[in-house]
């Protein structure tokens, strides 16, 4: 048995997710924590004496919805507690959270081997889901004596999703986080963007002997992990660190660590705190809030199909593969955009032949998920949202691509221009300009001849029938003609020039 095989890794997750509310949890300040520092702050958010919490009902509704989509049992009433600690980002000296009675308990998220990338099907136990306020954050440290604080994030509504220590590989933990992220996005509970800090994850890692798996050793907490990828990497490194200690005769100790990207290692932060260190007390300024069965049922009615059901529906379309279907559901507003796009494409292609209609429909996954979403993410000045180009405009582009009015290269070029400057570059205008553009045949011949003369090795490969070479020539001519040359005409010229020359020898 190898040194690694002698040990069982156990991982539990604590996932903090900001709710997509307009206002903060206990004040009337806007929940806009990514604006200029301290521009979205109320007196309560910075704990000025005499200020009292005002509960945001929208936050309670979204938190209840989150608990339901995680299959939790909902508490009959909502009670809050104070978690006491002293830190610069929490002016009150305590955080309003839930300890005695979490909003949701005994939930689960189903991981499917075929759909979610785990080795085998499993139910991830959700121990609890609680509603709490977020803290402020440190935005810059100039020196040891000066710390700048931004309280925009303070009191933004947050849910904490706590799993059982049920993962035995970092990969499965990462698969769960992606699934949870998609579930919460589709429920319109949160955008769950880890890159913005709207979803954050702490990881608890321990190892046990394979010969005595019930004997639990020390649990180490990993904090401040900024992405799912880093969760997987850091968990793997921490497990290996603990195993190395055990193999060398030492033992891990309970502590809090973080992941250092430059060192590619976990590093010590502080000794691990226990519940008694926080002196939990009931929050006396917020009375108990009853959650009636009628209220919970009303929230439940707003929940759509599950992620697995939506994936199965997309995969039944035949032209969707699993990777594209998952990417669509993981994209913020991706599903709703797709649903509108399908209807708009039907309108655009209604007068076209059934073959063209089918071809247009098959274009959707690649052009929506890979091209359009990719262009939005890689816009030169700033990342774009999906509403940059209306579904009707994208449908017009795909319809003209399907019926042969546009080449694939021209369509890509038009889409990129439209994403970069949607006000200046209307898709309708660009498509019509391209369709009406005539590319001079003599110029086209010159482009083809120039490529042929400069690429003798590829000409020889073309002569012996190597696959893909003809497409290489066509693609290069399309780029040089800004997509205006017709692929069939390019193909004809190349064949006439190269193959006829070959047959004459």
Secondary structure by P-SEA (a helix, b strand, c coil): ccccccbbbbbbbbbbbbccccccccccccccccccccccccccccccccbbbbbcaaaaaaaaaaaaaabbbbbcbbbbbbbccccccccccccccccccccccbbbbbbbcccccccbbbbbbccbbbbbbbbbbbcccccccbbbbbccccccbbbbbbbccccccaaaaaaaaaaaaaaaaaacccccccccccbbbbbbbbbbbccccccccbbbbbcccccaaaaaaaaaaaaaaaaaaaaacccccbbbbbbbccccbbbbccccccccccccccccccccccccaaaaaaaaaaccccaaaaaaaaaacccccaaaaaaaaaccaaaaaaaaaaaaaaaaaccccaaaaaaaaaaccccccccaaaaaaaccccccccccccaaaaaaaaaaaaaccccaaaaaaaaaaaaaccccccaaaaaaaaaaccccaaaaaaaaaaaaaacaaaaaaaaacccaaaaaaaaaaaaaacccccaaaaaaaaaaccaaaaaac
